[in-house]
Amino acid sequence: QLVESGGGSVQTGGSLRLSCVVSGYSVHSVRTGWFRQAPGKEREGVARILNSGDITTYADSVKGRFTISVDNAKNSVYLQMNSLKPEDTGMYYCAAAGSGPPLHAAGYQYWGQGTQVTVSS
């Protein structure tokens, strides 16, 4: 089970930190990713983490602004989002396990319910 939190409404340039609390497996053992979906658009990969942070992957659109991290003690994965833009608006999902390219949603096996992020200009 994956449970996201931390979404909200901010202005352009603001920051948010999303959390994903994981149960049923260790975040150290499988890949975990963050995805987002805006209304009328396909779900897109934002960031992926593996091996407790040894391997991270980011979408070009968020590089330098977003940081994915893991806390093994809390079995949680985080997404720190800085310098937010209106185009970052969407429902953000935490996903885990599965196989395939790191930022391809179709390959992930388990999904959370999502948390809404809204960035106003």
C-alpha positions in Angstrom: 0.0 0.0 0.0 1.2 3.5 -0.8 -0.3 6.6 0.7 0.6 10.1 -0.6 0.3 13.4 1.2 1.7 16.9 1.1 -0.1 18.3 -1.9 -1.6 21.8 -1.8 -1.9 25.1 -3.6 1.1 27.4 -4.0 2.1 30.3 -6.1 4.7 30.2 -8.8 8.1 29.9 -7.3 6.9 28.2 -4.2 7.8 24.8 -2.8 6.0 21.6 -1.6 7.2 18.4 -0.2 5.3 15.2 -1.1 5.4 12.1 1.1 4.7 8.5 0.2 4.4 6.1 3.1 4.8 2.6 2.0 3.6 -0.6 3.6 4.0 -4.2 2.5 7.5 -4.0 1.2 10.8 -2.2 1.9 11.5 0.9 0.0 15.1 -0.2 0.0 14.3 -3.3 -2.1 12.3 -2.1 -5.0 12.0 1.0 -7.2 9.6 3.8 -6.3 8.6 6.6 -8.6 6.5 9.8 -8.6 4.2 10.5 -11.5 1.8 13.3 -12.3 -1.3 13.7 -14.4 -2.9 17.0 -15.4 -6.5 17.1 -16.7 -6.8 15.9 -20.2 -3.2 14.7 -20.3 -1.4 11.4 -20.0 0.3 10.4 -16.8 4.0 11.3 -16.9 6.9 10.2 -14.9 8.6 12.8 -12.7 11.3 11.0 -10.7 12.4 7.5 -9.7 14.6 6.2 -6.9 16.3 2.9 -6.4 18.6 1.3 -4.0 18.0 3.8 -1.2 19.0 6.7 -3.4 22.0 5.3 -5.2 20.1 5.6 -8.4 17.8 8.4 -9.3 16.1 9.5 -12.5 14.3 12.7 -13.3 12.2 14.0 -16.1 14.0 16.8 -18.0 11.2 19.2 -17.0 11.9 18.9 -13.3 15.7 18.5 -13.2 17.3 20.9 -10.9 14.0 21.8 -9.2 12.7 18.4 -7.8 14.5 16.0 -5.6 13.4 12.4 -4.8 14.7 10.8 -1.6 14.0 7.9 0.7 13.9 7.3 4.4 14.5 3.7 5.1 13.6 4.0 8.8 10.2 5.5 8.0 9.8 3.3 4.9 8.8 6.5 3.0 9.7 8.2 -0.2 9.7 12.0 -0.7 9.5 14.5 -3.5 10.9 17.9 -2.7 9.5 20.4 -5.3 11.1 23.8 -5.5 10.6 26.7 -8.0 7.2 25.4 -8.9 5.6 26.5 -12.1 1.9 26.4 -13.2 2.8 23.6 -15.6 3.6 21.5 -12.5 -0.1 21.4 -11.6 -1.6 18.0 -11.5 -2.4 14.9 -9.4 0.8 13.4 -8.1 1.0 9.7 -7.6 3.5 7.4 -5.9 4.1 4.1 -7.6 6.3 1.1 -6.9 7.7 -2.2 -8.2 7.1 -3.6 -11.7 9.7 -3.4 -14.5 10.5 -1.4 -17.5 11.9 2.1 -18.2 12.2 4.1 -15.0 9.6 6.8 -15.9 7.1 4.8 -17.8 3.9 4.5 -15.8 2.7 1.4 -17.5 5.5 -0.7 -15.9 4.7 0.1 -12.3 2.8 -2.4 -10.3 1.4 -0.6 -7.3 -0.1 2.9 -7.0 -1.2 5.3 -4.4 -4.4 7.3 -4.6 -2.7 10.6 -5.4 -2.3 14.1 -3.9 -3.3 17.2 -5.8 -0.7 20.0 -6.5 -1.9 23.3 -7.8 0.5 26.1 -8.8 -1.0 29.5 -9.6 0.6 32.2 -11.6 
